[in-house]
Amino acid sequence: MLLFRSEENVNRWCEARGLPRRPLVSLDQLWQMSVIWYGNRLTVESRRPAAGEIASVFSSLGLTDPFWDPKADRWG
Amino acid sequence: MAEHDFDTTIKVAIYQITADTGSIPNAAEVADATGSSESDIVAAFERLHANRLLVPEPGDPTRIRMAPPFSGIATAFPVEARGRRYYANCVWDAYGVAAALRADAVIPARDGHTGEPLTLEVRNNAPVLQPYVAHFAVPAAQWWDDIVFT
C-alpha cells in the first residue's frame, strides 16, 4: 500500500498502471489499523487478528467495502 | 519447554532486538540472545512464517525479510523514533512501527505517484493528521498471496 497527497494522485497512479481504484484510507483510519495490528507486537501476548476478527475490525473503522473482506484468507 | 512457548520466546526476542537496535536479527544473533542453537532458531523462524508472523529472506532461512511492521532491508518507508532509524514494509507498517514502539515518530514518506516528500508524524500516541490518503492495491483476502508486493 502507498501514501498519496490526494485522491487525484491515486487516480493518476492507477490510470498509469491500468489498475482499479480501490477504497481510500484516511490517516486516522490507518493509524487505528496500525494500533490494532501492532500496538502490542513487542509483548508476549501479541498476535495478529484472526481471520474471523478482521472483518469486524475493519467495519469498526468504517471500512465496510467488500475489498476489506478477508473470508477468502486461505491461511487464516 | 513446549514448542509453543519456545516460538513465543523467539518471537519476543526478535522484536526486542529489533526495537533496541533498529535491525532485525539473524538466526545466529537470536541464538546468542536466547541461549539456543541456530538450527532450533531456524526451525522456529519456519514455524513463525507458517503462522504468518514473519517472512524469511528468500533463499536464506537464517535471515528475516519482514517481522511486521519492521523490514529487514532498507525500504522507502523509514521511521525515525527513539533516536534510531527503522524501516517499515509499507505506509501502514510505518505507522505500525510507531505503534509497536509506543514512541513519537517522524516518517519521511513520499507520494506514491509524484514522489513528492510527505512527512507523517506521531506524537503522544496519536497521528498528526494530514489530508493524505493511503491506497491498498490488493484486496484483504489476497494480502498474503504475495506479501512483499502487498
gemmi code that builds the backbone of each chain (N, CA, C; Angstrom):
import gemmi

chains = {
    "A": [
        ("MET", (0.835, -1.183, 0.000), (0.000, 0.000, 0.000), (0.878, 1.245, 0.000)),
        ("LEU", (0.371, 2.299, -0.615), (1.170, 3.507, -0.795), (0.431, 4.715, -0.232)),
        ("LEU", (1.190, 5.786, 0.004), (0.649, 7.044, 0.512), (0.558, 8.042, -0.634)),
        ("PHE", (-0.507, 8.843, -0.632), (-0.688, 9.856, -1.674), (-1.148, 11.167, -1.027)),
        ("ARG", (-0.754, 12.279, -1.667), (-1.193, 13.585, -1.179), (-2.693, 13.755, -1.354)),
        ("SER", (-3.253, 13.181, -2.422), (-4.653, 13.439, -2.728), (-5.268, 12.257, -3.476)),
        ("GLU", (-6.594, 12.251, -3.489), (-7.332, 11.250, -4.252), (-6.993, 11.356, -5.738)),
        ("GLU", (-6.784, 12.593, -6.201), (-6.441, 12.805, -7.608), (-5.143, 12.068, -7.960)),
        ("ASN", (-4.172, 12.115, -7.070), (-2.916, 11.418, -7.341), (-3.093, 9.900, -7.328)),
        ("VAL", (-3.998, 9.423, -6.492), (-4.294, 7.983, -6.505), (-4.861, 7.599, -7.870)),
        ("ASN", (-5.790, 8.421, -8.357), (-6.408, 8.126, -9.651), (-5.362, 8.104, -10.762)),
        ("ARG", (-4.452, 9.062, -10.723), (-3.408, 9.107, -11.758), (-2.493, 7.889, -11.670)),
        ("TRP", (-2.162, 7.485, -10.455), (-1.292, 6.312, -10.260), (-1.969, 5.064, -10.812)),
        ("CYS", (-3.249, 4.921, -10.526), (-3.982, 3.740, -11.007), (-4.095, 3.757, -12.529)),
        ("GLU", (-4.403, 4.931, -13.095), (-4.547, 5.030, -14.550), (-3.241, 4.688, -15.252)),
        ("ALA", (-2.119, 5.140, -14.680), (-0.815, 4.906, -15.308), (-0.458, 3.432, -15.333)),
        ("ARG", (-1.055, 2.650, -14.422), (-0.726, 1.227, -14.322), (-1.857, 0.322, -14.765)),
        ("GLY", (-2.968, 0.910, -15.160), (-4.104, 0.102, -15.565), (-4.688, -0.712, -14.421)),
        ("LEU", (-4.572, -0.174, -13.202), (-5.079, -0.871, -12.020), (-6.375, -0.235, -11.554)),
        ("PRO", (-7.266, -1.013, -10.959), (-8.523, -0.449, -10.452), (-8.277, 0.434, -9.232)),
        ("ARG", (-9.078, 1.491, -9.105), (-9.021, 2.350, -7.930), (-9.701, 1.620, -6.772)),
        ("ARG", (-9.020, 1.464, -5.686), (-9.571, 0.777, -4.517), (-10.066, 1.796, -3.502)),
        ("PRO", (-10.783, 1.349, -2.455), (-11.223, 2.287, -1.417), (-10.024, 2.972, -0.761)),
        ("LEU", (-10.204, 4.243, -0.422), (-9.128, 5.010, 0.195), (-9.220, 4.941, 1.717)),
        ("VAL", (-8.076, 5.100, 2.352), (-7.997, 5.039, 3.807), (-7.409, 6.354, 4.310)),
        ("SER", (-8.073, 6.977, 5.277), (-7.565, 8.221, 5.856), (-6.418, 7.902, 6.814)),
        ("LEU", (-5.652, 8.924, 7.160), (-4.548, 8.707, 8.099), (-5.060, 8.276, 9.469)),
        ("ASP", (-6.205, 8.791, 9.882), (-6.756, 8.381, 11.170), (-7.128, 6.901, 11.149)),
        ("GLN", (-7.768, 6.461, 10.065), (-8.101, 5.039, 9.950), (-6.828, 4.183, 9.906)),
        ("LEU", (-5.834, 4.670, 9.170), (-4.586, 3.913, 9.042), (-3.887, 3.771, 10.388)),
        ("TRP", (-3.892, 4.839, 11.176), (-3.278, 4.782, 12.498), (-4.014, 3.777, 13.398)),
        ("GLN", (-5.334, 3.812, 13.350), (-6.092, 2.861, 14.172), (-5.818, 1.419, 13.750)),
        ("MET", (-5.713, 1.178, 12.451), (-5.340, -0.157, 11.977), (-3.977, -0.553, 12.536)),
        ("SER", (-3.051, 0.378, 12.531), (-1.696, 0.092, 13.000), (-1.681, -0.262, 14.480)),
        ("VAL", (-2.457, 0.458, 15.273), (-2.504, 0.179, 16.708), (-3.110, -1.199, 16.965)),
        ("ILE", (-4.181, -1.518, 16.224), (-4.826, -2.825, 16.414), (-3.871, -3.958, 16.020)),
        ("TRP", (-3.179, -3.804, 14.912), (-2.305, -4.880, 14.430), (-0.992, -4.971, 15.220)),
        ("TYR", (-0.454, -3.796, 15.564), (0.932, -3.790, 16.034), (1.141, -3.202, 17.420)),
        ("GLY", (0.098, -2.691, 18.050), (0.263, -1.977, 19.308), (0.893, -2.806, 20.416)),
        ("ASN", (0.703, -4.134, 20.393), (1.318, -4.972, 21.438), (2.331, -5.953, 20.833)),
        ("ARG", (2.881, -5.600, 19.679), (3.743, -6.538, 18.953), (5.030, -6.883, 19.710)),
        ("LEU", (5.463, -6.038, 20.620), (6.694, -6.309, 21.355), (6.448, -7.145, 22.609)),
        ("THR", (5.218, -7.552, 22.837), (4.886, -8.262, 24.069), (4.629, -9.745, 23.802)),
        ("VAL", (4.649, -10.520, 24.886), (4.376, -11.960, 24.786), (2.960, -12.201, 24.271)),
        ("GLU", (2.045, -11.317, 24.612), (0.633, -11.518, 24.266), (0.319, -11.175, 22.815)),
        ("SER", (1.277, -10.671, 22.064), (0.966, -10.176, 20.727), (0.480, -11.281, 19.814)),
        ("ARG", (-0.455, -10.943, 18.960), (-0.910, -11.829, 17.894), (-1.607, -10.977, 16.862)),
        ("ARG", (-1.574, -11.436, 15.635), (-2.315, -10.721, 14.607), (-3.782, -11.108, 14.715)),
        ("PRO", (-4.702, -10.213, 14.332), (-6.120, -10.572, 14.391), (-6.396, -11.825, 13.552)),
        ("ALA", (-7.231, -12.717, 14.089), (-7.617, -13.910, 13.348), (-8.527, -13.514, 12.188)),
        ("ALA", (-8.599, -14.396, 11.188), (-9.404, -14.086, 10.001), (-10.841, -13.740, 10.385)),
        ("GLY", (-11.373, -14.458, 11.386), (-12.753, -14.214, 11.787), (-12.968, -12.881, 12.458)),
        ("GLU", (-11.881, -12.255, 12.911), (-11.990, -10.961, 13.597), (-11.777, -9.786, 12.650)),
        ("ILE", (-11.111, -10.038, 11.544), (-10.630, -8.934, 10.714), (-11.779, -8.112, 10.134)),
        ("ALA", (-12.842, -8.796, 9.671), (-13.953, -8.057, 9.070), (-14.563, -7.087, 10.074)),
        ("SER", (-14.725, -7.542, 11.328), (-15.331, -6.657, 12.323), (-14.386, -5.513, 12.685)),
        ("VAL", (-13.064, -5.792, 12.661), (-12.093, -4.724, 12.924), (-12.217, -3.649, 11.857)),
        ("PHE", (-12.214, -4.055, 10.598), (-12.329, -3.068, 9.520), (-13.668, -2.339, 9.591)),
        ("SER", (-14.722, -3.086, 9.875), (-16.045, -2.465, 9.953), (-16.077, -1.404, 11.049)),
        ("SER", (-15.415, -1.664, 12.166), (-15.410, -0.698, 13.279), (-14.690, 0.585, 12.900)),
        ("LEU", (-13.835, 0.504, 11.875), (-13.094, 1.682, 11.417), (-13.794, 2.360, 10.244)),
        ("GLY", (-14.983, 1.841, 9.882), (-15.711, 2.430, 8.759), (-15.297, 1.868, 7.415)),
        ("LEU", (-14.530, 0.773, 7.427), (-14.072, 0.160, 6.181), (-14.966, -1.048, 5.910)),
        ("THR", (-16.052, -0.822, 5.182), (-17.070, -1.853, 5.011), (-17.160, -2.380, 3.585)),
        ("ASP", (-16.388, -1.832, 2.674), (-16.417, -2.298, 1.289), (-15.992, -3.775, 1.242)),
        ("PRO", (-16.555, -4.572, 0.309), (-16.123, -5.977, 0.173), (-14.617, -6.133, -0.029)),
        ("PHE", (-13.958, -5.057, -0.471), (-12.497, -5.088, -0.613), (-11.817, -5.523, 0.678)),
        ("TRP", (-12.423, -5.208, 1.832), (-11.795, -5.484, 3.129), (-12.203, -6.830, 3.706)),
        ("ASP", (-12.973, -7.618, 2.950), (-13.444, -8.913, 3.442), (-12.337, -9.960, 3.312)),
        ("PRO", (-11.846, -10.487, 4.423), (-10.751, -11.461, 4.361), (-11.221, -12.911, 4.331)),
        ("LYS", (-12.500, -13.162, 4.030), (-13.021, -14.524, 4.217), (-12.357, -15.541, 3.293)),
        ("ALA", (-11.728, -15.060, 2.225), (-11.010, -15.988, 1.357), (-9.566, -16.156, 1.804)),
        ("ASP", (-9.274, -15.672, 3.002), (-7.925, -15.735, 3.532), (-7.569, -17.201, 3.795)),
        ("ARG", (-6.809, -17.790, 2.901), (-6.594, -19.230, 2.958), (-5.699, -19.655, 4.114)),
        ("TRP", (-4.959, -18.686, 4.635), (-4.077, -19.058, 5.745), (-4.689, -18.746, 7.097)),
        ("GLY", (-5.848, -18.161, 7.128), (-6.411, -17.620, 8.366), (-6.591, -18.645, 9.452)),
    ],
    "B": [
        ("MET", (10.453, -27.307, 27.739), (9.659, -26.160, 27.277), (8.842, -26.578, 26.043)),
        ("ALA", (7.562, -26.284, 26.066), (6.718, -26.641, 24.931), (7.121, -25.825, 23.705)),
        ("GLU", (6.853, -26.407, 22.521), (7.222, -25.735, 21.281), (6.557, -24.374, 21.180)),
        ("HIS", (5.307, -24.302, 21.589), (4.588, -23.033, 21.525), (5.322, -21.970, 22.330)),
        ("ASP", (5.743, -22.321, 23.542), (6.416, -21.354, 24.396), (7.773, -20.945, 23.812)),
        ("PHE", (8.463, -21.913, 23.221), (9.754, -21.605, 22.609), (9.567, -20.606, 21.467)),
        ("ASP", (8.581, -20.848, 20.619), (8.358, -19.935, 19.491), (7.991, -18.534, 19.983)),
        ("THR", (7.214, -18.468, 21.044), (6.868, -17.156, 21.593), (8.108, -16.459, 22.125)),
        ("THR", (8.968, -17.210, 22.789), (10.222, -16.638, 23.289), (11.066, -16.095, 22.145)),
        ("ILE", (11.132, -16.853, 21.073), (11.926, -16.425, 19.917), (11.310, -15.185, 19.271)),
        ("LYS", (10.003, -15.202, 19.143), (9.320, -14.048, 18.540), (9.578, -12.778, 19.355)),
        ("VAL", (9.436, -12.882, 20.664), (9.659, -11.705, 21.512), (11.108, -11.249, 21.406)),
        ("ALA", (12.045, -12.215, 21.351), (13.465, -11.846, 21.237), (13.729, -11.115, 19.925)),
        ("ILE", (13.129, -11.605, 18.846), (13.299, -10.944, 17.540), (12.844, -9.481, 17.639)),
        ("TYR", (11.669, -9.283, 18.198), (11.130, -7.924, 18.245), (11.892, -7.036, 19.227)),
        ("GLN", (12.324, -7.610, 20.343), (13.043, -6.781, 21.311), (14.381, -6.323, 20.749)),
        ("ILE", (15.100, -7.248, 20.076), (16.384, -6.868, 19.474), (16.156, -5.829, 18.384)),
        ("THR", (15.120, -6.018, 17.596), (14.819, -5.057, 16.536), (14.519, -3.679, 17.123)),
        ("ALA", (13.716, -3.648, 18.171), (13.381, -2.368, 18.803), (14.620, -1.700, 19.385)),
        ("ASP", (15.526, -2.505, 19.943), (16.709, -1.949, 20.614), (17.792, -1.501, 19.639)),
        ("THR", (17.856, -2.131, 18.465), (18.964, -1.873, 17.541), (18.553, -1.204, 16.233)),
        ("GLY", (17.277, -1.333, 15.855), (16.840, -0.817, 14.561), (16.983, -1.831, 13.444)),
        ("SER", (17.564, -2.997, 13.753), (17.765, -4.025, 12.726), (17.166, -5.348, 13.180)),
        ("ILE", (16.530, -6.068, 12.266), (16.003, -7.397, 12.588), (17.182, -8.365, 12.709)),
        ("PRO", (17.274, -9.114, 13.806), (18.420, -10.016, 13.989), (18.342, -11.236, 13.081)),
        ("ASN", (19.512, -11.832, 12.806), (19.530, -13.105, 12.081), (19.478, -14.255, 13.097)),
        ("ALA", (19.499, -15.486, 12.573), (19.332, -16.648, 13.454), (20.459, -16.744, 14.471)),
        ("ALA", (21.687, -16.453, 14.060), (22.817, -16.537, 14.989), (22.665, -15.529, 16.121)),
        ("GLU", (22.196, -14.349, 15.805), (22.028, -13.318, 16.833), (20.901, -13.688, 17.803)),
        ("VAL", (19.826, -14.266, 17.283), (18.739, -14.697, 18.168), (19.206, -15.876, 19.020)),
        ("ALA", (20.008, -16.763, 18.425), (20.546, -17.899, 19.188), (21.399, -17.401, 20.348)),
        ("ASP", (22.253, -16.428, 20.083), (23.098, -15.866, 21.146), (22.248, -15.236, 22.247)),
        ("ALA", (21.214, -14.531, 21.841), (20.396, -13.794, 22.810), (19.553, -14.722, 23.675)),
        ("THR", (19.207, -15.900, 23.148), (18.293, -16.792, 23.869), (18.967, -18.054, 24.399)),
        ("GLY", (20.252, -18.243, 24.101), (20.944, -19.450, 24.553), (20.469, -20.694, 23.845)),
        ("SER", (20.044, -20.540, 22.585), (19.535, -21.663, 21.803), (20.498, -21.974, 20.668)),
        ("SER", (20.286, -23.122, 20.018), (21.103, -23.452, 18.854), (20.555, -22.732, 17.628)),
        ("GLU", (21.434, -22.448, 16.692), (20.990, -21.752, 15.482), (19.986, -22.598, 14.700)),
        ("SER", (20.179, -23.932, 14.706), (19.233, -24.785, 13.967), (17.840, -24.731, 14.593)),
        ("ASP", (17.774, -24.651, 15.917), (16.464, -24.519, 16.570), (15.821, -23.173, 16.223)),
        ("ILE", (16.651, -22.152, 16.101), (16.109, -20.835, 15.753), (15.577, -20.834, 14.320)),
        ("VAL", (16.303, -21.456, 13.405), (15.838, -21.517, 12.013), (14.510, -22.275, 11.937)),
        ("ALA", (14.405, -23.359, 12.712), (13.141, -24.111, 12.727), (12.004, -23.239, 13.274)),
        ("ALA", (12.314, -22.436, 14.291), (11.289, -21.528, 14.840), (10.904, -20.475, 13.809)),
        ("PHE", (11.885, -19.949, 13.076), (11.581, -18.986, 12.004), (10.575, -19.607, 11.027)),
        ("GLU", (10.799, -20.869, 10.679), (9.911, -21.534, 9.716), (8.495, -21.651, 10.268)),
        ("ARG", (8.375, -22.012, 11.544), (7.034, -22.125, 12.132), (6.372, -20.754, 12.252)),
        ("LEU", (7.141, -19.738, 12.608), (6.565, -18.388, 12.703), (6.134, -17.891, 11.324)),
        ("HIS", (6.862, -18.290, 10.294), (6.446, -17.951, 8.929), (5.141, -18.659, 8.587)),
        ("ALA", (5.036, -19.948, 8.937), (3.812, -20.703, 8.649), (2.609, -20.076, 9.343)),
        ("ASN", (2.856, -19.429, 10.482), (1.779, -18.753, 11.216), (1.643, -17.289, 10.821)),
        ("ARG", (2.311, -16.905, 9.737), (2.211, -15.544, 9.188), (2.723, -14.481, 10.140)),
        ("LEU", (3.698, -14.805, 10.951), (4.219, -13.825, 11.904), (5.537, -13.220, 11.443)),
        ("LEU", (6.196, -13.848, 10.477), (7.376, -13.248, 9.860), (7.563, -13.841, 8.472)),
        ("VAL", (8.432, -13.185, 7.707), (8.742, -13.640, 6.354), (10.256, -13.796, 6.253)),
        ("PRO", (10.755, -15.027, 6.010), (12.209, -15.206, 5.890), (12.736, -14.585, 4.606)),
        ("GLU", (14.039, -14.297, 4.624), (14.681, -13.789, 3.412), (14.648, -14.887, 2.345)),
        ("PRO", (14.180, -14.582, 1.133), (14.141, -15.609, 0.086), (15.526, -16.220, -0.138)),
        ("GLY", (15.608, -17.536, -0.055), (16.861, -18.238, -0.294), (17.791, -18.303, 0.896)),
        ("ASP", (17.417, -17.681, 2.021), (18.278, -17.705, 3.206), (17.416, -17.803, 4.466)),
        ("PRO", (17.159, -19.025, 4.936), (16.260, -19.199, 6.093), (16.846, -18.712, 7.404)),
        ("THR", (18.116, -18.291, 7.407), (18.709, -17.775, 8.645), (18.451, -16.278, 8.826)),
        ("ARG", (17.887, -15.648, 7.808), (17.629, -14.214, 7.891), (16.142, -13.931, 7.709)),
        ("ILE", (15.710, -12.793, 8.201), (14.305, -12.414, 8.168), (14.133, -11.185, 7.286)),
        ("ARG", (13.247, -11.273, 6.286), (12.949, -10.116, 5.450), (11.944, -9.192, 6.136)),
        ("MET", (10.926, -9.786, 6.737), (9.885, -8.988, 7.399), (9.536, -9.603, 8.751)),
        ("ALA", (9.580, -8.797, 9.774), (8.948, -9.111, 11.058), (7.958, -7.964, 11.237)),
        ("PRO", (6.800, -8.071, 10.610), (5.884, -6.928, 10.544), (5.657, -6.269, 11.905)),
        ("PRO", (5.718, -4.962, 11.962), (5.802, -3.989, 10.860), (7.224, -3.674, 10.385)),
        ("PHE", (8.230, -4.326, 10.951), (9.609, -3.985, 10.617), (10.059, -4.696, 9.345)),
        ("SER", (10.952, -4.036, 8.604), (11.565, -4.636, 7.419), (13.017, -4.972, 7.725)),
        ("GLY", (13.472, -6.100, 7.192), (14.866, -6.496, 7.361), (15.805, -5.830, 6.382)),
        ("ILE", (15.265, -5.103, 5.435), (16.085, -4.379, 4.461), (15.607, -2.928, 4.397)),
        ("ALA", (16.477, -2.059, 3.889), (16.084, -0.654, 3.729), (14.938, -0.547, 2.727)),
        ("THR", (13.967, 0.275, 3.050), (12.800, 0.455, 2.186), (12.519, 1.953, 2.012)),
        ("ALA", (11.480, 2.247, 1.237), (11.053, 3.635, 1.036), (10.202, 4.140, 2.193)),
        ("PHE", (10.152, 3.352, 3.293), (9.327, 3.729, 4.437), (10.164, 3.727, 5.725)),
        ("PRO", (11.133, 4.665, 5.828), (11.903, 4.768, 7.069), (11.061, 5.401, 8.175)),
        ("VAL", (11.420, 5.068, 9.393), (10.735, 5.623, 10.564), (11.809, 6.074, 11.557)),
        ("GLU", (11.795, 7.357, 11.900), (12.730, 7.891, 12.883), (12.041, 7.902, 14.241)),
        ("ALA", (12.573, 7.104, 15.174), (11.975, 7.018, 16.516), (13.035, 6.540, 17.489)),
        ("ARG", (12.887, 6.912, 18.750), (13.830, 6.506, 19.799), (15.276, 6.819, 19.410)),
        ("GLY", (15.486, 7.838, 18.595), (16.837, 8.188, 18.188), (17.447, 7.230, 17.183)),
        ("ARG", (16.627, 6.349, 16.595), (17.116, 5.382, 15.615), (16.307, 5.492, 14.329)),
        ("ARG", (16.844, 4.869, 13.286), (16.089, 4.739, 12.047), (15.669, 3.283, 11.888)),
        ("TYR", (14.390, 3.064, 11.784), (13.831, 1.746, 11.496), (13.317, 1.770, 10.061)),
        ("TYR", (13.099, 0.594, 9.499), (12.474, 0.517, 8.182), (11.196, -0.311, 8.279)),
        ("ALA", (10.133, 0.217, 7.660), (8.845, -0.467, 7.623), (8.606, -1.027, 6.223)),
        ("ASN", (7.615, -1.899, 6.115), (7.343, -2.563, 4.843), (6.405, -1.772, 3.932)),
        ("CYS", (5.667, -0.836, 4.505), (4.696, -0.057, 3.743), (4.251, 1.086, 4.645)),
        ("VAL", (3.345, 1.919, 4.158), (2.940, 3.067, 4.970), (2.132, 2.626, 6.191)),
        ("TRP", (1.320, 1.589, 6.063), (0.609, 1.043, 7.231), (1.630, 0.599, 8.279)),
        ("ASP", (2.629, -0.127, 7.850), (3.642, -0.606, 8.781), (4.491, 0.538, 9.347)),
        ("ALA", (4.647, 1.623, 8.604), (5.399, 2.763, 9.132), (4.694, 3.307, 10.379)),
        ("TYR", (3.392, 3.499, 10.286), (2.632, 3.836, 11.499), (2.738, 2.698, 12.508)),
        ("GLY", (2.774, 1.469, 12.017), (2.850, 0.305, 12.899), (4.123, 0.285, 13.730)),
        ("VAL", (5.235, 0.735, 13.168), (6.483, 0.805, 13.930), (6.307, 1.755, 15.114)),
        ("ALA", (5.706, 2.906, 14.863), (5.462, 3.857, 15.960), (4.517, 3.255, 16.994)),
        ("ALA", (3.485, 2.535, 16.515), (2.527, 1.920, 17.447), (3.198, 0.823, 18.265)),
        ("ALA", (4.042, 0.001, 17.613), (4.708, -1.092, 18.322), (5.696, -0.560, 19.356)),
        ("LEU", (6.441, 0.485, 18.976), (7.429, 1.070, 19.885), (6.776, 1.947, 20.945)),
        ("ARG", (5.542, 2.356, 20.671), (4.823, 3.295, 21.544), (5.688, 4.534, 21.764)),
        ("ALA", (6.143, 5.056, 20.632), (7.074, 6.179, 20.658), (6.649, 7.232, 19.641)),
        ("ASP", (7.024, 8.477, 19.911), (6.869, 9.512, 18.906), (7.718, 9.133, 17.698)),
        ("ALA", (7.267, 9.533, 16.513), (7.992, 9.138, 15.307), (7.811, 10.169, 14.207)),
        ("VAL", (8.819, 10.276, 13.366), (8.741, 11.051, 12.136), (8.967, 10.078, 10.987)),
        ("ILE", (8.068, 10.129, 10.010), (8.101, 9.178, 8.901), (8.247, 9.963, 7.602)),
        ("PRO", (9.456, 10.035, 7.060), (9.666, 10.777, 5.809), (9.250, 9.933, 4.607)),
        ("ALA", (7.974, 10.044, 4.236), (7.420, 9.243, 3.149), (7.392, 10.053, 1.852)),
        ("ARG", (6.852, 9.472, 0.818), (6.708, 10.153, -0.475), (5.359, 9.814, -1.095)),
        ("ASP", (4.863, 10.746, -1.902), (3.644, 10.495, -2.658), (3.911, 9.343, -3.627)),
        ("GLY", (3.013, 8.352, -3.626), (3.218, 7.177, -4.458), (3.227, 7.462, -5.944)),
        ("HIS", (2.616, 8.568, -6.367), (2.570, 8.900, -7.792), (3.636, 9.908, -8.193)),
        ("THR", (3.747, 11.001, -7.452), (4.650, 12.083, -7.862), (6.032, 12.001, -7.218)),
        ("GLY", (6.144, 11.263, -6.134), (7.419, 11.218, -5.409), (7.635, 12.400, -4.483)),
        ("GLU", (6.675, 13.300, -4.428), (6.789, 14.471, -3.542), (6.955, 14.024, -2.084)),
        ("PRO", (7.894, 14.612, -1.358), (8.034, 14.253, 0.065), (6.761, 14.572, 0.845)),
        ("LEU", (6.312, 13.621, 1.636), (5.152, 13.783, 2.508), (5.550, 13.244, 3.879)),
        ("THR", (5.628, 14.113, 4.846), (6.082, 13.681, 6.164), (4.896, 13.366, 7.065)),
        ("LEU", (4.952, 12.180, 7.671), (3.968, 11.795, 8.679), (4.618, 11.894, 10.050)),
        ("GLU", (3.820, 12.219, 11.037), (4.338, 12.291, 12.399), (3.368, 11.620, 13.369)),
        ("VAL", (3.944, 11.064, 14.418), (3.168, 10.528, 15.535), (3.672, 11.212, 16.798)),
        ("ARG", (2.739, 11.790, 17.546), (3.100, 12.452, 18.797), (2.131, 12.026, 19.886)),
        ("ASN", (2.681, 11.655, 21.036), (1.840, 11.285, 22.179), (0.812, 10.223, 21.806)),
        ("ASN", (1.284, 9.211, 21.082), (0.456, 8.059, 20.726), (-0.727, 8.426, 19.835)),
        ("ALA", (-0.553, 9.411, 18.991), (-1.607, 9.784, 18.044), (-0.960, 10.371, 16.791)),
        ("PRO", (-1.589, 10.194, 15.660), (-1.013, 10.743, 14.434), (-1.279, 12.237, 14.312)),
        ("VAL", (-0.326, 12.963, 13.744), (-0.563, 14.349, 13.353), (-1.271, 14.272, 12.007)),
        ("LEU", (-2.551, 14.565, 12.012), (-3.365, 14.277, 10.829), (-3.102, 15.257, 9.692)),
        ("GLN", (-3.054, 14.714, 8.510), (-2.912, 15.455, 7.262), (-3.988, 14.939, 6.317)),
        ("PRO", (-4.318, 15.704, 5.271), (-5.364, 15.235, 4.355), (-4.842, 14.234, 3.327)),
        ("TYR", (-3.845, 13.466, 3.688), (-3.306, 12.459, 2.778), (-4.183, 11.207, 2.832)),
        ("VAL", (-3.991, 10.323, 1.858), (-4.753, 9.078, 1.831), (-3.820, 7.913, 1.519)),
        ("ALA", (-4.190, 6.751, 2.025), (-3.472, 5.516, 1.692), (-4.327, 4.715, 0.728)),
        ("HIS", (-3.659, 4.061, -0.197), (-4.357, 3.246, -1.193), (-3.783, 1.842, -1.163)),
        ("PHE", (-4.657, 0.887, -0.914), (-4.263, -0.520, -0.904), (-4.619, -1.093, -2.275)),
        ("ALA", (-3.633, -1.555, -3.019), (-3.892, -2.063, -4.367), (-4.433, -3.486, -4.360)),
        ("VAL", (-4.227, -4.210, -3.241), (-4.568, -5.634, -3.182), (-5.686, -5.849, -2.166)),
        ("PRO", (-6.764, -6.567, -2.536), (-7.839, -6.838, -1.577), (-7.347, -7.636, -0.371)),
        ("ALA", (-8.023, -7.449, 0.767), (-7.583, -8.067, 2.020), (-7.419, -9.586, 1.893)),
        ("ALA", (-8.291, -10.215, 1.149), (-8.238, -11.677, 1.040), (-6.981, -12.166, 0.334)),
        ("GLN", (-6.292, -11.257, -0.362), (-5.115, -11.678, -1.136), (-3.807, -11.111, -0.577)),
        ("TRP", (-3.871, -10.464, 0.583), (-2.675, -9.787, 1.082), (-1.484, -10.723, 1.210)),
        ("TRP", (-1.739, -11.956, 1.642), (-0.600, -12.863, 1.899), (-0.263, -13.720, 0.690)),
        ("ASP", (-0.943, -13.526, -0.438), (-0.551, -14.263, -1.642), (0.840, -13.839, -2.079)),
        ("ASP", (1.113, -12.544, -1.979), (2.453, -12.012, -2.287), (2.669, -10.855, -1.328)),
        ("ILE", (3.058, -11.168, -0.100), (3.092, -10.149, 0.958), (4.156, -9.093, 0.669)),
        ("VAL", (5.207, -9.443, -0.047), (6.217, -8.441, -0.352), (5.627, -7.388, -1.281)),
        ("PHE", (4.837, -7.805, -2.304), (4.189, -6.844, -3.195), (3.151, -6.035, -2.438)),
        ("THR", (2.328, -6.727, -1.620), (1.276, -6.043, -0.879), (1.860, -4.906, -0.061)),
    ],
}
model = gemmi.Model(1)
for chain_id, residues in chains.items():
    chain = gemmi.Chain(chain_id)
    for i, (resn, *xyz) in enumerate(residues, 1):
        res = gemmi.Residue()
        res.name, res.seqid = resn, gemmi.SeqId(i, " ")
        for name, pos in zip(("N", "CA", "C"), xyz):
            atom = gemmi.Atom()
            atom.name, atom.element = name, gemmi.Element(name[0])
            atom.pos, atom.b_iso = gemmi.Position(*pos), 0.0
            res.add_atom(atom)
        chain.add_residue(res)
    model.add_chain(chain)
structure = gemmi.Structure()
structure.add_model(model)
structure.setup_entities()
